Amino acid sequence: MTVSRTVCLGFLAVIAIGTILLMMPFSTSDGTWNDPIVALFTSTSAVCVTGLSVVDPGTYFSFWGQLFMTLLVQIGGLGYMTSTTFLILLIGRKFDLRQKVAIQQALDRPGMSGSAQVIRSIIATTLIFEITGVFLLLPAFVPEHGWNQGLWLAIFHSINAWNNAGFSLFKDNLIGYQSSFLIVFTISMLIIFGGIGYQVILEMYLWFRDRILKKNHNQTFSLDFKVATSTTIILLVIGLVAFFCIEIRNPETFGYLNFRDQILVAWFQSVTPRTAGFNTIDIGKMTTAGLFITIALMFIGASPGGTGGGMKTTTLRVLTSCTKTILQGKEEVLLYDRKIAISLILKAVGVLVGSVATVILATILISLTDPTLDFIQILFEVVSAFATVGLSTGITASISTAAKLILILTMYIGRVGVLLLMSAVLGDPRPTRIRYPEENLLVG
């Protein structure tokens, strides 16, 4: 079995196990068997770290159901290969060659050496950030909900934020805490660092360590670090300014807030589409322009190696650099004085075309199954599912069963990746030595 098929089938297996667990009577608050579609949708959304939900998790599921959701989110955020590899390490087994290759492809690493150390570092980083998030959220939740419930709320929301899922145990998500700087700051930082990628966090750590220890040698940041951090900052600033300027006149989202809260809400709304489904405003009451900006940010998504989905920031930068190269009349695509390989450019184009095709097809199918819905609502829901975001205009629970199944498939494709799924279906690509004659073609 190929590595791509192993990963794809692994995610399906986890989704199936999660569906069975969430169907059990002890997973629902009323103690009855759960609806299979609700269980399947919730399990898929959790494993794909999306956050879309057809029910209110805080009231519909019991503590055990919420715990299962949290575990599924954790497994989905780490990734199937990382999770299974960690279990192998726990029982003391050694990696074989196939497992090393799988880890290399799953984490997009240049080599196979040091795989065990990388997995340990990823797990440690995850625990450090999640535990820090729990301690920061405790002062906000404990005074209002008591120690037991407050602690569980902090754990649940910290894990969901770090893994870029958007499940919340509050009926209005985080709208009731839109003025809380502590919650907005903590959830935002967990989302950003969870989605920016392990490699970037590691390089940040090494840079700070050298400064603290006052080492003389200067660390050279990788191209991945430069592209991921710069693109993330640019998109956050653009989103902050855009949402503030567009929604400030909307009395149902920003208009009734004071200036401080407007900044907080605009900042959070810029962070959460990349790609966590928490919200501090009613998404369904946003202006059409605001919804389109959110769709664009959701489609771009987070960075490779992180817990978020979407087309990825690096794909965006490669494509925009290609456009810049064409406009300048050059023949080499450069990023920070580094030449981008043709294979990476082709991969970026493939990701874009596959992503757009998936979104278009899913949108058309849901438009046929639920013709009474507005186009913008359908498109928003589909992009949110594909980019594993979890934001919704409020139609998720009311759509037809057929539309829910389409969204389930869309979330799955978005989580495993279009190219990986195609590789699993068609088989891994094989290089060829055949060279064909070159000929010009009118383009544009």
N, C-alpha and C positions, 0 to 999 in steps of 0.2 A: 504493500500500500504506500502511495506517495505521501510526502510530508503534508502537502496541501489538503489531501483527503483526510489525513489523520486529524488535522486541526479542525476542518469543517465538521467532520463526524463527531469530534470531541465536544464541540459546542452544542450540537444537536443532542448528544447524550446528556449533557448537563441540563439543557432545557427540558428534556423529557423527565429526568429525575425531579427537577423543580416543579414541573406540572403535577406529577403524582403527589408530591408532598403538599402542594397548595390545594389539592382537591380534597385532602383528608378533612374530616369533621373538626379535628382539633386545630386546624389552621384558620377556621372562620370564627368570628365572634359569636355567632348564634349556634355553633356546634353542629351544623348540618353539612352535608356533602356540598362541595363547591361546584359551580358551573364549570364544565371542562373548558369552555372557551375563555372564561375569565381567568382560570388557572393557567392555561396555555399562554394567553396574552400577557399576564403578569410575569410569568416565568421568563418568557422571551424578552420582555422589556427589562427585567432585572439582569439576566445574563448578558444581554447586549448593552447594558448600562445606559438605557434610554430614559426611563422614568415616565413614559406614557402609561396611563392607567385608565381602565374602564370602570373602576370603583374607587371609593375613598379608602386608602390603605389603613388610615388611622381608626376607622370605625368598622370596616368590613372584615378585616383580618384580626385574629387573636394575637397574643404575644408570640406564639409559636409561628404563626403565619408571617408576622413581621420579621421574626428572627430568620426564617428561611429566606425571605426576600433579601435581607441584609447579607446573608452568606452567598446567595446567588450573585448579588451585586459585587461582592468582594472577589469571587471567582471570575466573574466576567471582566472586572476591571484589571485584574492581574493578567488575564488571558489564560486560555486552556493549557498551553504548553508550560507557562510559568507555574501555574497551580499544580499540575501533575508532576512537574520536575521537582517542585518543593516537597511534595509528598514522597518522591523517590529519595530525596536527601534525608528526610526524616526517618525513613526506615533503614537508612544506611546502605542502600544499593548504589552501584556505580553506573555511570552513563555508558551506553553503547554508542556506536558511531551514528546510528539512525537518530537517536535522541539528541546528540550533539548537533547534527545537521538541522533537526527540527527547531531546536532552540535558536540556532543561528538565523534561520529564516523567520521565525516568529518575532525575534527581537531586532531583526534587520541589522545584524552585527557583521563586520567584515571577516571575522575568523571564528574558529570553533574553540580556541583555547580559553581557559578560564571561565567556562560556562557555569560551573557550580558557584564560583565566587560571585559572578554577576547576579545569579538568582538570589543568593543570600543578601546581596546588597539591595536588590529591588525590594525584597520582603522587609528588610530593616528600614529602608526609606519609607515604605508604605506605613509601617507601624509607627514610626516616629511622627510623621505628619498627622496620621489619624488620631493618635493619642494626644498630641498637642492640640488638635482641633477639639477633642472632647473636653479637655481642661479649660479651653477658652470659652466654650459654649455653656459650661456648667453655671457660671454666674448669671447667665441670661435665662436659663430654664429652671434651675432649682428653686429660686425664690417664688416662682409662680406655680410650679407643678409639684414641688416636694422632691426629696432626694431620689426615691426609686424611679418615678416617672421622669424626673428631670435628667437623671443619669442616662436612662434609656433614650430619651429624645436627643441628648448630646451625642451618644454613640451612633444612633441611627443616622442623624443628619451629617455627622462628620464623615462616616464611611461613604455615604451617598455623595457628598460634596467632593471628596478626594477622588472617587472613582467616576466623577462626572455623570452620575445618575441624578435624576431629579425627583425621586420619591420623597414625599413629606408626610408626616403624621398629622399635619394640620389641614383642616378642610380647605382653607384659603391659601395653602402652601405657606409662603413666608410673607404674605401681604400684611399680616398683623404685626410683623417685626420690621417693616420698611423704614422705620425711624431709628432702629437700633444700630448704632455704629458698630458695636461689638459683633453682632450677628452678621451684618453685611460685610464687614472686614474679614471675619474668620471664614465664612463660606466662600467669599470671593477668592481669598488667597489659596484655599484648598482646591478650588476649581482650577485656578490658573496653574498652580504647581503640579496638580494631578494631570493636567492636559498638556503641559509643556514638554514632558518626556524625561525619563530617568537620566539619559546622557547629559542633558542640560543641567539637571540638578547636581549631578556628580561633578561636572566642571565648575559649577558655582561653588560647591563645597571645597574643592581643591584650591580655588582662587582665594577664598576667604581663609582657608587654613594657612596658605603661604603668607598671607598678609598678617595674620595673627602671630605666626611663628617667625615673621620677619625674614623669610628666606629670600636670597638675593636673585635667584633665577626667575625670569619672567615666564609665566605660563602663556602658551599660545592657544587661544580658543579655536575650536574646530569650526568648520563651515556650518555644520548642523546647529551648533550653539548660536552662531551669529545670525543665521537665517531665522531660527525659531524664536529667539528673543526679540529681535528687531521687528519681525512681522507681527508678533503678538502685541508688542507695545503700540505699534502703528494702528492695528485694528482696534485695540482697546480705546485709544484716544479718539479715533474716527467715530467709533460707536458712541462714546460718551458725548461728544459734541453734537452728533447727528440726532440722537434721541432727545437730548436736552432742547435743541432748537425746534424739533418737529413736534414733540409731545407737550411742550410747555403751555401751549394754548388749549390743550385737550383737558376739559374740566373733570373727566372721568379717570385720568391716569396721573398727570402731573399737576394740572391746574390748581387743585385745591391744596397743594402742599406748600410749605414755606421753602425758601431758597435752599437751605441746608438739606432738607429732605429731597428736594428735586435733584440736587447733585448726587445724593446717595442712590436714589432710584435710577437715575440715568447711568451711573457707574455700574450698578448691579445689572441693569438691563444690557449693558455693553459686554459684561463678563459672561453672563449665563448662557447666551447662545453658543459658547465655545467650550464644551458642548454639554452643559448641565441644565436640566429642566426646572430648576428653582425659579420662582418669580415673586417679585414684590409688588407687582401691579397686575390688574386684570388684563391678560393678553387679548382677550376677546374684545376689549373696548379701545384698543389702540387704533390709531389712524391707519389708513391703507399704506401710506408712506412708511410709517413705523413698522408695519408688518413686513413690508418688502425688504427693509434694511435688516430686520431680524432674520428673514429667510436667507439673505445673502451671507450674513455672518454664520448662520447655522450650516450652510452648504460648505463654507470654507473649513469650519471646524477647528480642531486642536492641532497639535504637532505630533509627528511620528514618535512612537515609543511611549506615548502617554496613554491615559485612560480614556481620552475623548475620541470622537469619530470625525466624520466629515471628509472632505477632499484633502485636508491637511494644509498647513501653512507653507510647507516646503514645496508642495505641488503648485500652489499659487505663485510663489516667488520664481520658480523655474519657468512657468508659463509667461509671467509678466516680463521676465528677463529675455525670453525668446522674442516677445513683441518689441521690446526695447532694442534688441539686436537688429531686428528687421528694419525698424524705423531709422536706425543709425547707419544702415547699409553695411553692417559687419557680418562676418561669417562664423564667428565663435561666440557662444553664449557664456558670459562671464558673471560671476557672483563673488564680490569681495576679492577681485583679482585672482579668481580661480576659475578654470575652464570646466564647464559642465559637460559630462560625457553624453554622447548621443543616446546611449542606452537609457540614461536617466530622463532625458527629454522625451523619448518615446514612451517611457513608463508614465510620465506625468500626463502626456496626451491621452494615453490609454485610461488612466484613472478618471480624467475629466470626461471623456466620451462615455465611459461605462457608467459613471455617476449620473450624468445628464440623462442617459438613456433609461436608467432605472427609475429616476424621478418622473420622467415623462410617462413611461409605461404605467407606473403605479397610479399616477394622477388620472390618466385616462380611464383605467379600470375602475377606480373609485367613483369617478364621474358617471360611469355607466351603472354602477350598483346603487349609488345614492345621488340621483339626478337633482334632488331638491337642495343640495348643499351649494353654497357659494364657491366659486372657483378659488378665490384667495384662501378660503378655509381649508379646502382640499389640498392645495399646493403647500400650505403651511404645515399641515399635518403630515404629509408625505415627506417633505424635507426634514422635518423634525424627527421622523422615524428613521429615515435613511442615514442622517448624520448622527443618530443616537443622542439626540438632545433631550427631548421629553417635554418641550413647551407645547402648549395647545391653546387654541382659541375657545375650547370648551365643548368640542363636538365628539370627543373620543368615545364617551359612554353611550352616545345616541346613534352612532353609525350602525349600519347593518352588520350581520355576522360575516358576510362575504368581504366587506370593507375591512373588518378587523383582521381577517385572515390575510388579506393583502398587506396590511400594515405589519403583521407578524413576519411575513416573508421579507418585507422591505427592511425591517429592523435587523433581521438575520444577515441579509446581504450587506447592509451597512457596517455591521460589526466585524464580519470575517473579511470583508473587502471584496470588491468586484473582481480584481485580477486574481486573487487567491481562489475565489469560488470558481472562476472560469478555468483556472489551472486544475482544480480538483475534478471538474466535470470533463474537461477535454484532455487532461493529462499534462504533465510538466512539459514546457516547450523544449525542443531539441535544436541545438545549433546546427546550421548547415554550411557547407563550404561552397555551395552553388552561388555564382555571381551572375547577375543579369545585367543587360545593357541599360544605360541611363538615358532618359528622354525627358524633355521639358513638358510641363503641363501648366495651363493657365489657372491661376489660383487668385481668389479675392476679387 
